[in-house]
């Protein structure tokens, strides 16, 4: 399934840095790698726990940036994560999934040695 991924400028900067570091040219590809690797940790509290889930400014200031194709199983897992943590409420599933992916991108930036892309 395709969604429009809503990100903030800081997330785009992190994605650009990761693309350079891992020699990946596609935003979609690096995001998919981050999501897959983060979910493979099977440690949601480490990634989405209370100190990480809090918005670092402008929670609702993210804008649709690009489309991303997400496997149905990964979509369900991201939706489950969103529902299990006390995130701010969003109007659409697309925004909820985007919030969860933004948390993963933040995690990858803050804990680069905890994840394999």
Backbone as CSV, one residue per row, in Angstrom:
resi,resn,N_x,N_y,N_z,CA_x,CA_y,CA_z,C_x,C_y,C_z
1,UNK,0.832,-1.169,0.000,0.000,0.000,0.000,0.880,1.237,0.000
2,UNK,0.434,2.257,-0.688,1.189,3.508,-0.769,0.592,4.528,0.188
3,UNK,1.486,5.254,0.866,1.040,6.374,1.690,1.914,7.582,1.375
4,UNK,1.364,8.756,1.623,2.150,9.982,1.563,2.781,10.164,2.929
5,UNK,4.086,10.090,2.979,4.808,10.185,4.237,5.002,11.648,4.613
6,UNK,4.487,12.021,5.775,4.618,13.393,6.269,5.817,13.480,7.200
7,UNK,6.724,14.377,6.861,7.952,14.554,7.625,8.203,16.030,7.884
8,UNK,9.048,16.278,8.859,9.522,17.633,9.131,10.875,17.796,8.445
9,UNK,11.333,19.024,8.350,12.631,19.285,7.716,13.763,18.529,8.408
10,UNK,13.687,18.414,9.734,14.752,17.703,10.454,14.832,16.241,10.019
11,UNK,13.682,15.638,9.738,13.677,14.243,9.293,14.260,14.117,7.890
12,UNK,13.967,15.089,7.048,14.547,15.076,5.703,16.068,15.201,5.775
13,UNK,16.556,16.016,6.703,18.008,16.144,6.886,18.622,14.827,7.345
14,UNK,17.962,14.162,8.280,18.452,12.862,8.766,18.468,11.856,7.620
15,UNK,17.404,11.839,6.831,17.325,10.923,5.683,18.461,11.204,4.704
16,UNK,18.720,12.473,4.421,19.820,12.822,3.509,21.163,12.332,4.050
17,UNK,21.378,12.501,5.353,22.626,12.028,5.965,22.743,10.506,5.874
18,UNK,21.644,9.811,6.124,21.652,8.345,6.054,21.890,7.854,4.630
19,UNK,21.304,8.538,3.663,21.516,8.149,2.263,22.990,8.257,1.898
20,UNK,23.644,9.314,2.355,25.075,9.470,2.083,25.878,8.382,2.794
21,UNK,25.566,8.165,4.059,26.308,7.195,4.868,26.209,5.783,4.297
22,UNK,25.020,5.406,3.817,24.797,4.038,3.343,24.750,3.919,1.824
23,UNK,25.122,4.981,1.128,25.164,4.990,-0.343,23.840,4.537,-0.959
24,UNK,22.779,5.152,-0.490,21.437,4.879,-1.004,20.942,6.163,-1.659
25,UNK,20.351,6.050,-2.832,19.923,7.261,-3.539,18.458,7.618,-3.295
26,UNK,17.672,6.677,-2.839,16.226,6.879,-2.724,15.788,7.151,-1.285
27,UNK,14.992,8.207,-1.112,14.401,8.485,0.202,13.557,7.304,0.664
28,UNK,12.749,6.789,-0.249,11.869,5.675,0.093,12.677,4.467,0.566
29,UNK,13.739,4.154,-0.129,14.550,2.983,0.224,15.176,3.127,1.609
30,UNK,15.723,4.286,1.929,16.370,4.446,3.235,15.330,4.409,4.355
31,UNK,14.154,4.979,4.124,13.095,4.927,5.136,12.643,3.490,5.349
32,UNK,12.472,2.747,4.270,12.057,1.348,4.396,13.096,0.531,5.160
33,UNK,14.359,0.788,4.906,15.422,0.085,5.636,15.383,0.425,7.121
34,UNK,15.179,1.691,7.427,15.101,2.117,8.832,13.936,1.433,9.535
35,UNK,12.784,1.439,8.897,11.588,0.840,9.491,11.793,-0.656,9.700
36,UNK,12.274,-1.328,8.674,12.479,-2.779,8.769,13.467,-3.123,9.883
37,UNK,14.554,-2.396,9.949,15.573,-2.658,10.958,15.058,-2.356,12.363
38,UNK,14.332,-1.263,12.510,13.797,-0.896,13.826,12.789,-1.934,14.310
39,UNK,11.909,-2.359,13.435,10.911,-3.350,13.831,11.551,-4.700,14.130
40,UNK,12.657,-4.998,13.465,13.357,-6.266,13.697,13.970,-6.335,15.095
41,UNK,14.197,-5.182,15.718,14.741,-5.172,17.080,13.780,-5.808,18.080
42,UNK,12.484,-5.736,17.771,11.443,-6.264,18.658,11.571,-5.694,20.069
43,UNK,11.864,-4.396,20.122,11.995,-3.698,21.395,11.331,-2.332,21.261
44,UNK,10.010,-2.358,21.145,9.269,-1.125,20.891,9.483,-0.063,21.964
45,UNK,9.600,-0.474,23.222,9.792,0.516,24.284,11.093,1.295,24.097
46,UNK,12.121,0.632,23.611,13.403,1.288,23.373,13.266,2.355,22.289
47,UNK,12.444,2.072,21.298,12.277,2.987,20.168,11.196,4.031,20.427
48,UNK,10.083,3.600,21.003,8.911,4.471,21.113,8.569,4.857,22.545
49,UNK,9.425,4.519,23.505,9.158,4.800,24.911,8.901,6.271,25.175
50,UNK,8.453,6.567,26.367,7.956,7.906,26.695,8.945,9.027,26.395
51,UNK,10.236,8.801,26.642,11.186,9.887,26.372,11.376,10.115,24.881
52,UNK,11.039,9.146,24.058,11.208,9.292,22.611,9.926,9.719,21.909
53,UNK,8.785,9.373,22.492,7.524,9.645,21.804,7.134,11.111,21.852
54,UNK,7.657,11.832,22.835,7.285,13.234,22.964,7.771,14.021,21.761
55,UNK,6.911,14.849,21.297,7.221,15.655,20.131,8.314,16.659,20.477
56,UNK,9.227,16.846,19.545,10.321,17.782,19.782,10.044,19.116,19.095
57,UNK,8.786,19.495,19.054,8.426,20.793,18.489,7.669,20.668,17.193
58,UNK,6.559,21.369,17.125,5.778,21.394,15.901,5.217,20.045,15.511
59,UNK,4.596,19.356,16.466,4.076,18.006,16.208,3.257,17.926,14.929
60,UNK,2.470,18.938,14.703,1.577,18.893,13.555,2.109,19.728,12.394
61,UNK,3.402,20.026,12.424,3.984,20.852,11.364,4.598,20.030,10.240
62,UNK,4.473,18.722,10.316,5.027,17.895,9.247,4.172,18.045,7.995
63,UNK,4.825,17.876,6.867,4.156,18.023,5.573,4.386,16.762,4.751
64,UNK,3.407,16.401,3.904,3.645,15.268,3.002,4.873,15.544,2.135
65,UNK,5.798,14.597,2.111,7.057,14.794,1.399,7.191,13.894,0.176
66,UNK,6.867,12.626,0.339,6.954,11.695,-0.782,6.116,10.462,-0.470
67,UNK,5.781,9.731,-1.525,5.034,8.490,-1.351,5.990,7.364,-1.014
68,UNK,5.483,6.451,-0.217,6.265,5.280,0.140,5.350,4.062,0.070
69,UNK,5.867,3.005,-0.503,5.139,1.741,-0.591,5.461,0.941,0.665
70,UNK,4.422,0.596,1.426,4.615,-0.141,2.676,3.897,-1.478,2.571
71,UNK,4.626,-2.524,2.898,4.054,-3.862,2.957,2.910,-3.872,3.972
72,UNK,1.873,-4.615,3.677,0.684,-4.660,4.542,1.025,-5.092,5.972
73,UNK,1.918,-6.063,6.131,2.304,-6.517,7.475,3.025,-5.418,8.247
74,UNK,3.893,-4.692,7.576,4.610,-3.592,8.228,3.634,-2.469,8.570
75,UNK,2.699,-2.188,7.670,1.683,-1.174,7.946,0.913,-1.535,9.216
76,UNK,0.495,-2.790,9.325,-0.252,-3.230,10.515,0.593,-3.097,11.775
77,UNK,1.874,-3.451,11.682,2.756,-3.338,12.845,2.932,-1.870,13.250
78,UNK,3.117,-0.989,12.284,3.254,0.439,12.591,1.968,0.985,13.206
79,UNK,0.838,0.541,12.704,-0.456,0.955,13.248,-0.600,0.459,14.689
80,UNK,-0.183,-0.767,14.929,-0.231,-1.342,16.276,0.658,-0.546,17.236
81,UNK,1.847,-0.193,16.789,2.751,0.616,17.610,2.086,1.946,17.942
82,UNK,1.509,2.585,16.942,0.846,3.874,17.163,-0.235,3.743,18.234
83,UNK,-1.004,2.676,18.165,-2.105,2.478,19.108,-1.612,2.128,20.509
84,UNK,-0.430,1.528,20.620,0.093,1.096,21.916,0.798,2.199,22.696
85,UNK,1.105,3.299,22.043,1.827,4.383,22.705,0.964,5.637,22.719
86,UNK,1.257,6.496,23.653,0.427,7.672,23.894,0.826,8.827,22.975
87,UNK,0.690,8.600,21.681,1.005,9.640,20.708,-0.150,10.634,20.627
88,UNK,0.146,11.815,20.130,-0.906,12.792,19.859,-1.863,12.206,18.829
89,UNK,-3.097,12.655,18.880,-4.084,12.139,17.929,-3.956,12.843,16.585
90,UNK,-4.093,12.053,15.539,-4.054,12.563,14.173,-5.359,12.204,13.489
91,UNK,-5.652,12.897,12.411,-6.938,12.716,11.741,-6.993,11.502,10.825
92,UNK,-5.853,11.076,10.281,-5.865,9.981,9.310,-4.848,8.907,9.687
93,UNK,-5.066,7.709,9.165,-4.102,6.621,9.358,-2.751,6.984,8.760
94,UNK,-2.773,7.663,7.638,-1.538,8.077,6.976,-0.696,8.954,7.908
95,UNK,-1.350,9.867,8.607,-0.643,10.735,9.554,-0.144,9.936,10.758
96,UNK,-0.924,8.956,11.191,-0.508,8.111,12.312,0.722,7.288,11.949
97,UNK,0.705,6.705,10.770,1.855,5.919,10.314,3.066,6.832,10.137
98,UNK,2.839,8.018,9.617,3.931,8.984,9.459,4.545,9.329,10.810
99,UNK,3.713,9.517,11.829,4.213,9.813,13.175,5.106,8.676,13.666
100,UNK,4.662,7.458,13.473,5.429,6.293,13.919,6.763,6.221,13.174
101,UNK,6.746,6.488,11.885,7.984,6.471,11.098,8.902,7.618,11.515
102,UNK,8.345,8.774,11.839,9.186,9.881,12.326,9.908,9.480,13.610
103,UNK,9.218,8.755,14.489,9.862,8.270,15.718,11.012,7.324,15.387
104,UNK,10.808,6.477,14.399,11.870,5.549,13.987,13.058,6.325,13.435
105,UNK,12.799,7.317,12.616,13.891,8.127,12.057,14.651,8.830,13.181
106,UNK,13.923,9.361,14.162,14.587,9.983,15.318,15.450,8.966,16.057
107,UNK,14.919,7.766,16.239,15.653,6.709,16.927,16.943,6.374,16.181
108,UNK,16.852,6.225,14.879,18.033,5.906,14.072,19.082,7.005,14.215
109,UNK,18.629,8.242,14.272,19.547,9.367,14.426,20.186,9.385,15.815
110,UNK,19.404,9.082,16.843,19.886,9.154,18.224,20.655,7.910,18.666
111,UNK,20.343,6.774,18.083,20.953,5.494,18.482,21.501,4.753,17.257
112,UNK,22.429,5.364,16.540,22.884,4.750,15.283,23.535,3.379,15.450
113,UNK,24.076,3.096,16.612,24.729,1.805,16.818,23.753,0.705,17.227
114,UNK,22.495,1.061,17.400,21.484,0.086,17.819,20.738,-0.522,16.647
115,UNK,21.044,-0.062,15.464,20.257,-0.458,14.300,21.189,-0.770,13.128
116,UNK,20.763,-1.703,12.300,21.544,-2.079,11.125,20.722,-1.802,9.882
117,UNK,21.217,-0.899,9.061,20.474,-0.506,7.857,21.094,-1.171,6.641
